[in-house]
């Protein structure tokens, strides 16, 4: 059994409705540029599964009609007809391990890999949700590790790199990462946390349960509580927890 907790919640409506209205009035545009800086370790390829855009009302913006341009494997000499093209990022099929719903391109370390999403009209944007490359656990290293965002040429998040978590290579939980544009970003936004104590840091905590205390059929837990480096409890929402198998209901 596997229990996972995610550092970013998945209840978009509640999260986004807290956005500051005066800031949302300023975040309007038509061309969203996503610049991928590096991978999670793959030396040859870089990619994403999908992108979602949310407006100030907390509702997802339909971007299925957007025009998406960027590099792809079809840019390689002798390669043509590969289906992992940039338009797959706005298909709406993001919680998947099927790579024909994903975008993949050649990776050149030290250079920027730019994708432009031209929306159908000028749009107010409160948040962007990014789904990293997720074909499998092994291929998830092709996912982007850091990205930067701009809208109509104006940098978002004060132009700071955004650190993405690696895809799990499964669909056990919603692995999309919500980037709230209504926040006042500081330096090194969403980069690895820094601490003077030797504590583990990361995006997803996974607990693997190997056996029970003797029950031959079932295994379970009552409660899970996390604490930060100061001893304060880390708040968790139901949407941040997942398990595989989910519960005894899988037997029904």
C-alpha positions in Angstrom: 0.0 0.0 0.0 1.2 3.5 -0.8 0.1 6.7 0.8 1.2 10.0 -0.7 0.8 13.6 0.4 1.3 16.6 -2.0 2.7 20.0 -1.1 0.1 21.7 -3.3 -3.6 21.4 -2.8 -6.0 20.5 -5.7 -9.1 22.5 -4.7 -8.6 25.2 -7.3 -11.9 27.1 -6.6 -11.2 27.8 -2.9 -7.6 28.6 -3.6 -8.2 31.1 -6.4 -11.2 32.9 -5.0 -8.9 34.4 -2.4 -6.9 36.2 -5.1 -6.6 40.0 -4.8 -9.0 41.6 -7.3 -6.8 44.6 -7.9 -3.9 42.4 -9.0 -6.0 40.3 -11.2 -7.0 43.4 -13.2 -3.3 43.8 -14.1 -2.8 40.1 -15.1 -4.4 40.2 -18.5 -3.0 39.2 -21.8 -3.3 36.8 -24.7 0.1 35.1 -25.3 1.4 33.0 -22.5 5.0 32.0 -22.8 6.5 29.1 -20.9 10.2 28.8 -20.9 11.6 25.5 -19.8 15.1 25.8 -18.3 16.2 22.2 -17.5 14.9 18.7 -16.9 14.8 16.4 -13.9 17.9 14.6 -15.2 17.2 13.4 -18.7 20.0 14.5 -21.0 18.2 14.2 -24.3 14.5 15.2 -24.0 12.3 17.7 -22.2 8.5 17.8 -22.1 5.2 18.5 -20.3 1.9 16.8 -20.2 -0.4 19.8 -20.1 -1.3 23.3 -18.9 -4.5 24.7 -17.4 -5.4 28.4 -17.0 -7.7 29.7 -14.2 -9.5 33.0 -14.2 -10.2 35.3 -11.2 -13.5 33.6 -10.5 -11.7 30.3 -9.8 -13.1 28.7 -13.0 -10.9 27.0 -15.5 -10.5 28.9 -18.8 -11.1 27.0 -21.9 -7.9 27.1 -23.8 -8.6 24.2 -26.2 -8.7 26.6 -29.1 -5.4 28.2 -28.4 -2.6 28.1 -30.9 0.5 26.5 -29.4 4.0 26.8 -30.9 7.3 25.4 -29.8 9.9 22.7 -30.6 9.1 19.1 -31.0 10.8 15.8 -31.9 9.8 16.5 -35.5 12.6 19.2 -35.6 15.2 16.4 -35.5 16.7 15.4 -38.8 15.0 12.4 -40.3 12.1 12.6 -37.8 8.6 13.4 -38.9 5.1 12.5 -37.8 5.8 12.2 -34.1 2.5 12.9 -32.2 4.0 14.5 -29.1 3.5 18.0 -30.5 3.1 21.3 -28.5 -0.7 21.4 -29.1 -1.1 18.4 -26.8 -0.5 20.7 -23.8 -4.0 22.3 -24.3 -5.9 19.1 -25.1 -7.4 19.0 -21.6 -6.3 15.4 -21.1 -3.7 15.9 -18.3 -4.2 13.3 -15.7 -2.7 10.5 -17.8 0.3 8.3 -18.5 -0.5 8.1 -22.3 2.3 10.0 -24.1 0.1 10.7 -27.1 -1.5 13.3 -24.8 1.9 14.9 -24.0 4.5 17.2 -25.5 8.1 16.2 -26.0 11.1 18.0 -27.6 14.9 17.6 -27.9 16.7 18.9 -24.9 19.8 21.1 -25.2 21.3 21.7 -21.8 22.1 25.4 -21.1 19.6 26.7 -23.6 16.0 27.8 -23.2 13.1 25.8 -24.6 10.2 28.1 -25.3 6.5 27.3 -25.8 4.0 30.0 -26.7 0.3 29.6 -26.1 -1.7 32.2 -28.0 -5.2 32.4 -26.4 -8.2 33.2 -28.6 -8.8 36.5 -26.7 -7.3 38.8 -24.0 -7.9 36.9 -20.8 -7.6 37.6 -17.1 -5.4 35.0 -15.5 -5.3 34.2 -11.7 -3.4 31.0 -11.8 -1.7 28.4 -14.0 -1.7 24.7 -13.4 1.2 22.7 -14.9 1.2 18.9 -15.4 4.8 17.7 -15.8 5.8 14.9 -18.2 4.3 11.7 -16.8 4.6 8.8 -19.2 6.3 6.5 -16.6 8.4 6.8 -13.5 11.5 6.4 -15.6 10.4 8.8 -18.3 9.3 11.4 -15.7 12.9 12.6 -15.6 12.2 14.2 -19.0 9.9 16.6 -17.2 10.8 20.2 -16.7 12.6 21.0 -13.4 12.4 24.8 -13.7 10.3 27.1 -15.8 9.7 30.8 -16.2 6.4 32.4 -17.3 5.5 35.6 -19.1 2.3 37.1 -20.5 2.5 39.2 -23.6 6.2 39.6 -22.9 5.7 40.8 -19.3 7.4 38.4 -16.8 5.1 36.7 -14.3 6.2 35.8 -10.7 8.6 38.7 -10.9 10.6 36.8 -13.5 11.8 34.2 -11.0 12.3 30.6 -12.0 9.5 28.3 -10.8 10.6 24.9 -9.5 8.2 22.1 -10.7 7.9 18.7 -9.0 8.6 15.6 -11.0 5.7 13.6 -12.3 4.9 10.4 -10.4 4.7 8.3 -13.6 1.1 7.2 -12.5 -2.3 8.7 -12.1 -2.8 7.7 -8.4 -3.3 11.4 -7.5 -3.7 14.7 -9.3 -0.1 15.7 -9.9 -0.8 19.1 -11.4 1.0 22.0 -9.7 -0.9 25.2 -9.2 1.0 28.4 -9.6 -1.0 31.3 -8.0 -0.3 34.5 -9.8 -2.1 36.6 -7.2 0.7 36.1 -4.7 3.5 38.6 -4.1 6.5 36.6 -5.2 9.9 37.1 -3.7 13.3 35.9 -4.9 13.7 32.2 -5.9 9.9 31.6 -6.1 9.0 28.0 -5.5 12.6 26.9 -5.5 13.9 24.3 -3.1 13.3 25.4 0.5 16.4 26.4 2.4 17.0 25.4 6.0 19.9 25.4 8.4 18.8 22.0 9.8 19.4 18.7 8.0 15.8 18.0 7.3 14.4 16.4 4.2 12.7 18.8 1.7 10.5 18.0 -1.3 7.1 18.2 -2.9 5.6 14.7 -2.3 5.9 12.5 0.8 5.3 8.8 0.0 4.8 6.2 2.8 5.1 2.6 1.7 3.4 0.1 4.1 4.9 -3.4 3.9 2.9 -5.4 6.4 0.3 -5.3 9.2 0.7 -6.3 12.9 -0.7 -9.8 12.0 -3.9 -9.3 10.1 -3.6 -11.4 7.0 -6.2 -9.4 5.0 -6.1 -5.7 5.8 -3.7 -2.9 6.7 -4.5 0.7 7.6 -3.7 3.9 9.5 -5.7 6.1 11.7 -4.1 9.5 11.2 -1.1 11.3 9.7 0.4 14.5 11.1 3.3 16.4 9.7 5.4 19.0 11.5 7.9 21.6 10.1 11.3 22.5 11.3 9.9 24.7 14.1 7.6 21.9 15.4 4.5 23.5 14.0 1.9 21.3 12.5 1.8 21.4 8.7 -1.9 21.8 7.6 -3.2 19.2 5.1 -6.3 19.2 3.0 -8.2 16.0 1.9 -7.3 16.8 -1.7 -3.6 16.5 -0.9 -3.9 12.9 0.2 -4.1 9.8 -1.9 -3.6 6.1 -1.5 -3.1 3.1 -3.7 -5.2 1.0 -3.3 -7.6 3.8 -2.2 -9.6 1.8 0.4 -11.5 -1.4 1.0 -14.1 0.0 -1.5 -11.9 -1.4 -4.3 -13.2 -4.9 -3.2 -16.8 -4.0 -4.0 
